[in-house]
């Protein structure tokens, strides 16, 4: 698997976890983003769909929005770095 495909796969898998956590907290992107601050509903949507490679400060804001720690954000995520040239 090429690295770009692997990066997209990792982002998508992480986004799936974020979406699961968000749905446990609130059914609405807008509701959670507007009531808790941190990231906007548009950014949250892009993260959940694996469409954005974000920086560390966004991760901090994401954890704030979801009202969880960074450890909790990653506890069910397994990063894959296996790729072929």
TAGIMO-V557214 format. One line per field, one symbol per residue. ss: DSSP state (H for helix, E for strand, L for the rest). phi: phi as a letter, one per 30 degrees, with the letter a starting at -180 (. if undefined). burial: I if it has 16 or more other C-alpha atoms within 10 Angstrom, else O. Layout:
ss->???
phi->???
burial->???
//
This chain:
ss->LLHHHHHHHHHHHHHHHHHHHHHHHLLLHHHHHHHHLLLLHHHHHHHHLLLLLLLHHHHHHHHHHHLLLHHHHHLLLLLLLLLLL
phi->.ddddddddddddddddedddddddadceddddddcijcdddddddddcicbccceddddddddddhbdddddcdccbdcbdbcd
burial->OOOOOIIIOIIIIIIIIIIOIIOOOOOOIOOIIOOIIIIIIOIIIIIIIIOIOOOOOIOIIIIIIIIOOOOOIOOOOOOOOOOOO
//
